């Protein structure tokens, strides 16, 4: 019976699919050593935590690793390809969820929600209400979206249609942009945006993309929203800008070190909203991602290639390892 190993628990709908296809095994912990030890005999691995590259050193049974979501930075894709292991993901299904989160935290920063709520509770009605004078509307402002993939497009639609924001973008995508959206270079976007939303993947090119110099060019009232990956931003430079008040605020769902250390300076700042890499997580999105990953697992176990096949160079080696799938 095939073993389907998961780094984390999955939505009940996904579990129902997987338990009909094989033996479902849940990692006892998501650290590298445990995943290496417990995932060694798996036929399929569903990924919600970084996998050790050593897992792909001549794996005896491993057919595929399937990302529960879109980003592949948790998977050593080159090692998987060399080993003849298929890599798949579930793109776009949590894009509406992430986009709703972006708008939620942007509004909360613009209307100083944390301060209003805190001071109302601690100091009374008038103390909370005093913050309202410093709140700002979203309508008519400029949102700069870095990365116009599924998440960027979902954010763009809500921003333009729901709130009347002007949207510009810096993106490598050569596909057509949403109507009315101007493509600019990143430095122009940083200077012109009231709200900067990072939706790009983590790559060698995007690591440190929002560096000290670009943070220094942001408008004094600007907000930075990061739902991409922590290392896209120079975190120390961002902390300094927030402490000095040279930008108005930030909403961060991802960090250079995760979980966020208990003594991190971001935790002491009132002009920051922090969430634990949860922008794309709701019951609805977990069902969509889990079901999508489970369906890909069943597809591979049935001898087919995944629909969202991310490393096609692995196919020839995979066919040699599993001739019955040819």
C-alpha positions as CSV (number, residue, x, y, z in Angstrom):
1,X,0.0,0.0,0.0
2,X,1.5,3.4,-1.0
3,X,2.5,5.7,1.8
4,X,1.4,9.3,1.6
5,X,3.5,11.4,4.0
6,X,2.5,15.0,5.0
7,X,4.6,17.5,6.9
8,X,1.4,18.9,8.4
9,X,-2.2,17.9,8.9
10,X,-4.6,18.5,6.1
11,X,-8.2,19.5,5.6
12,X,-10.7,16.6,6.3
13,X,-11.8,16.6,2.7
14,X,-8.2,16.0,1.6
15,X,-7.7,13.3,4.2
16,X,-10.7,11.5,2.9
17,X,-9.3,11.4,-0.6
18,X,-5.8,10.3,0.5
19,X,-6.9,7.6,2.9
20,X,-8.7,5.9,0.0
21,X,-5.5,6.0,-2.0
22,X,-3.0,4.7,0.5
23,X,-1.7,4.9,4.0
24,X,-1.6,8.5,5.3
25,X,1.3,9.3,7.6
26,X,1.6,12.6,9.5
27,X,5.0,13.9,10.5
28,X,5.5,13.9,14.2
29,X,7.3,17.3,13.8
30,X,8.1,19.5,10.8
31,X,11.9,19.9,11.5
32,X,14.5,18.8,9.0
33,X,15.7,15.8,10.9
34,X,12.3,14.4,11.6
35,X,11.2,14.9,8.0
36,X,14.3,13.1,6.7
37,X,13.8,10.2,9.1
38,X,10.1,9.8,8.8
39,X,9.7,10.6,5.1
40,X,12.3,8.3,3.8
41,X,9.9,5.5,2.9
42,X,7.2,7.6,1.5
43,X,5.8,7.3,-2.0
44,X,4.3,10.8,-2.0
45,X,5.2,13.7,0.2
46,X,2.8,16.7,0.7
47,X,4.8,19.7,1.6
48,X,3.9,22.5,4.1
49,X,7.4,22.8,5.6
50,X,10.9,23.0,4.1
51,X,12.2,19.6,3.0
52,X,15.9,18.6,3.5
53,X,17.8,18.1,0.3
54,X,19.1,14.8,1.7
55,X,15.7,13.4,1.4
56,X,16.4,13.0,-2.4
57,X,19.6,11.1,-2.0
58,X,18.6,7.9,-3.8
59,X,15.1,7.7,-2.4
60,X,13.8,4.2,-2.5
61,X,10.1,4.8,-3.3
62,X,9.5,8.5,-3.6
63,X,7.5,9.4,-6.7
64,X,6.5,13.0,-6.1
65,X,6.6,15.9,-3.7
66,X,3.5,18.0,-3.9
67,X,3.4,21.6,-2.5
68,X,0.3,22.4,-0.5
69,X,0.1,25.8,-2.1
70,X,2.0,27.5,-4.8
71,X,5.5,28.6,-3.7
72,X,8.3,26.1,-4.3
73,X,10.9,27.6,-2.0
74,X,10.2,24.8,0.5
75,X,11.3,22.2,-2.0
76,X,14.9,21.6,-3.2
77,X,13.7,21.3,-6.8
78,X,17.1,20.7,-8.4
79,X,17.7,17.8,-6.0
80,X,14.3,16.3,-6.7
81,X,14.8,16.6,-10.5
82,X,18.2,15.0,-10.3
83,X,16.7,12.1,-8.3
84,X,13.8,11.7,-10.8
85,X,11.2,12.8,-8.3
86,X,8.2,14.8,-9.7
87,X,7.4,18.2,-8.2
88,X,3.9,19.6,-8.3
89,X,2.0,22.4,-6.7
90,X,-1.5,23.8,-6.3
91,X,-1.3,27.3,-7.8
92,X,-3.7,30.2,-7.5
93,X,-6.4,28.5,-5.3
94,X,-5.6,30.6,-2.2
95,X,-5.2,33.9,-4.2
96,X,-8.6,35.3,-3.3
97,X,-7.9,34.5,0.4
98,X,-4.5,36.3,0.3
99,X,-6.0,39.2,-1.5
100,X,-8.7,39.7,1.1
101,X,-6.0,39.6,3.8
102,X,-4.1,42.4,1.9
103,X,-7.1,44.6,1.8
104,X,-8.0,43.9,5.5
105,X,-4.6,44.8,6.8
106,X,-4.2,47.8,4.5
107,X,-7.5,49.2,5.8
108,X,-6.5,48.5,9.4
109,X,-3.3,50.5,9.0
110,X,-5.0,53.3,7.1
111,X,-7.6,53.7,9.9
112,X,-5.2,53.0,12.7
113,X,-7.3,50.1,13.9
114,X,-4.8,48.6,16.4
115,X,-4.4,51.9,18.2
116,X,-8.1,52.8,18.2
117,X,-9.0,49.4,19.6
118,X,-6.2,49.4,22.2
119,X,-6.8,52.9,23.5
120,X,-10.6,52.5,23.6
121,X,-10.2,49.4,25.8
122,X,-7.4,50.8,28.0
123,X,-8.1,54.6,28.2
124,X,-11.7,55.0,27.1
125,X,-13.9,56.3,24.3
126,X,-12.3,59.6,23.7
127,X,-8.8,58.2,23.6
128,X,-9.7,55.7,21.0
129,X,-11.7,58.2,19.0
130,X,-8.8,60.7,18.9
131,X,-7.0,58.4,16.4
132,X,-9.7,58.8,13.8
133,X,-8.5,62.3,12.9
134,X,-5.3,60.7,11.6
135,X,-6.9,58.0,9.6
136,X,-6.9,58.0,5.8
137,X,-9.2,56.9,3.0
138,X,-8.0,54.4,0.4
139,X,-10.0,55.8,-2.5
140,X,-7.9,57.7,-5.0
141,X,-4.5,56.6,-3.7
142,X,-1.9,54.6,-5.6
143,X,-1.2,50.9,-4.9
144,X,2.0,49.4,-6.3
145,X,1.9,45.6,-6.7
146,X,5.2,43.8,-7.0
147,X,4.4,40.6,-8.9
148,X,1.3,40.3,-11.0
149,X,0.6,36.6,-10.7
150,X,-2.6,35.1,-9.3
151,X,-2.3,36.9,-6.0
152,X,-1.3,40.2,-7.5
153,X,-4.2,40.0,-10.0
154,X,-6.7,39.2,-7.2
155,X,-5.4,42.1,-5.1
156,X,-5.6,44.4,-8.2
157,X,-9.2,43.5,-8.9
158,X,-10.4,44.3,-5.3
159,X,-8.3,47.4,-5.1
160,X,-9.5,49.0,-8.3
161,X,-13.1,47.8,-8.4
162,X,-13.8,47.8,-4.7
163,X,-11.9,50.9,-3.5
164,X,-11.1,53.1,-6.5
165,X,-7.4,52.7,-6.1
166,X,-5.0,53.5,-8.9
167,X,-2.8,50.4,-9.5
168,X,0.6,50.3,-10.9
169,X,2.8,47.2,-11.1
170,X,6.4,46.0,-11.3
171,X,6.4,42.5,-12.7
172,X,8.5,40.2,-14.9
173,X,5.3,38.7,-16.4
174,X,5.0,39.1,-20.1
175,X,1.3,38.3,-20.1
176,X,-1.2,41.1,-20.6
177,X,-1.8,43.2,-17.6
178,X,-5.3,43.9,-16.1
179,X,-7.0,46.7,-17.9
180,X,-6.0,50.1,-16.6
181,X,-2.8,48.9,-14.8
182,X,0.4,50.6,-15.8
183,X,3.7,48.5,-15.7
184,X,6.6,50.5,-14.3
185,X,10.1,49.7,-13.0
186,X,10.5,48.9,-9.3
187,X,12.2,52.2,-8.4
188,X,9.3,54.2,-10.0
189,X,6.8,52.0,-8.2
190,X,8.5,52.6,-4.8
191,X,8.5,56.4,-5.3
192,X,4.9,56.7,-6.6
193,X,3.0,54.3,-4.3
194,X,1.0,55.0,-1.2
195,X,0.7,51.2,-0.6
196,X,3.3,48.7,-1.8
197,X,2.1,45.1,-1.9
198,X,4.7,42.4,-2.3
199,X,3.3,39.3,-4.1
200,X,6.4,38.0,-5.8
201,X,8.0,34.6,-5.3
202,X,11.3,34.3,-3.5
203,X,14.1,33.8,-6.1
204,X,17.7,34.8,-6.4
205,X,16.6,38.0,-8.1
206,X,13.9,38.9,-5.5
207,X,16.0,38.2,-2.4
208,X,16.6,41.6,-0.8
209,X,14.5,43.3,-3.5
210,X,13.1,45.9,-1.0
211,X,16.5,47.1,0.3
212,X,17.5,50.0,2.4
213,X,17.8,52.3,-0.6
214,X,14.3,51.5,-1.8
215,X,12.8,51.8,1.6
216,X,14.5,55.2,1.9
217,X,12.7,56.4,-1.3
218,X,9.2,55.4,-0.1
219,X,6.7,58.2,0.7
220,X,6.5,59.3,4.3
221,X,2.9,58.1,4.5
222,X,3.5,54.9,2.6
223,X,2.6,51.4,3.8
224,X,4.4,48.2,3.0
225,X,2.4,44.9,2.8
226,X,4.4,41.7,2.5
227,X,2.6,38.5,1.6
228,X,5.4,37.0,-0.5
229,X,8.4,35.8,1.5
230,X,10.4,37.4,4.4
231,X,13.8,37.6,2.6
232,X,12.3,39.8,-0.2
233,X,12.7,42.7,2.3
234,X,15.7,43.9,4.2
235,X,14.1,43.4,7.6
236,X,16.6,45.5,9.5
237,X,16.2,48.5,7.2
238,X,12.4,48.2,7.5
239,X,12.5,48.1,11.3
240,X,14.7,51.2,11.3
241,X,12.3,53.1,8.9
242,X,9.3,52.1,11.1
243,X,11.0,53.1,14.3
244,X,12.0,56.5,12.8
245,X,8.6,57.0,11.3
246,X,10.0,57.6,7.8
247,X,7.2,55.4,6.5
248,X,3.7,55.1,8.0
249,X,3.5,51.4,8.6
250,X,3.7,47.8,7.5
251,X,1.7,44.6,7.5
252,X,3.9,41.6,7.5
253,X,2.8,38.0,7.1
254,X,6.3,36.6,6.4
255,X,9.6,37.1,8.0
256,X,13.3,36.3,7.5
257,X,13.2,33.9,10.5
258,X,10.0,31.9,11.1
259,X,8.6,31.6,13.7
260,X,9.2,35.2,14.6
261,X,11.6,35.3,17.6
262,X,10.0,36.5,20.8
263,X,12.4,39.4,21.2
264,X,12.1,40.7,17.6
265,X,11.9,44.5,17.5
266,X,8.9,44.3,15.2
267,X,6.8,43.1,18.1
268,X,7.3,46.4,19.9
269,X,6.0,48.6,17.1
270,X,2.5,50.1,17.1
271,X,2.6,50.9,13.3
272,X,3.0,47.3,12.3
273,X,0.4,44.5,11.9
274,X,2.0,41.0,12.2
275,X,0.4,37.7,11.2
276,X,2.1,34.2,11.4
277,X,2.3,33.3,7.7
278,X,-1.4,32.9,7.6
279,X,-2.6,35.3,4.9
280,X,-3.6,32.4,2.7
281,X,-5.2,30.3,5.4
282,X,-8.9,30.0,6.0
283,X,-11.0,26.9,6.2
284,X,-12.1,27.5,2.6
285,X,-8.5,27.9,1.2
286,X,-7.3,24.9,3.2
287,X,-9.9,22.8,1.6
288,X,-9.0,24.0,-1.9
289,X,-5.3,23.5,-1.4
290,X,-5.6,20.2,0.4
291,X,-8.0,18.8,-2.1
292,X,-5.8,19.9,-5.0
293,X,-2.7,18.3,-3.4
294,X,-4.6,15.1,-2.7
295,X,-5.9,14.9,-6.3
296,X,-2.4,15.3,-7.6
297,X,-1.2,12.6,-5.3
298,X,-3.9,10.2,-6.6
299,X,-3.0,11.1,-10.1
300,X,0.7,10.2,-9.7
301,X,-0.1,7.0,-7.8
302,X,-2.4,6.1,-10.8
303,X,0.5,6.3,-13.1
304,X,-0.2,9.8,-14.6
305,X,1.9,12.9,-14.5
306,X,0.6,15.8,-12.3
307,X,-1.4,18.5,-13.9
308,X,0.7,21.2,-12.3
309,X,4.1,19.6,-13.2
310,X,6.8,21.9,-12.0
311,X,10.0,20.1,-13.0
312,X,9.5,18.4,-16.4
313,X,13.2,17.7,-16.7
314,X,12.7,15.0,-14.0
315,X,10.4,13.0,-16.3
316,X,13.0,10.9,-18.1
317,X,14.7,9.8,-14.8
318,X,11.3,9.2,-13.2
319,X,10.2,6.9,-16.1
320,X,13.4,4.8,-15.6
321,X,12.7,4.5,-11.9
322,X,9.0,3.6,-12.4
323,X,8.7,1.9,-15.8
324,X,5.0,1.0,-15.2
325,X,4.2,4.7,-15.4
326,X,5.6,5.0,-18.9
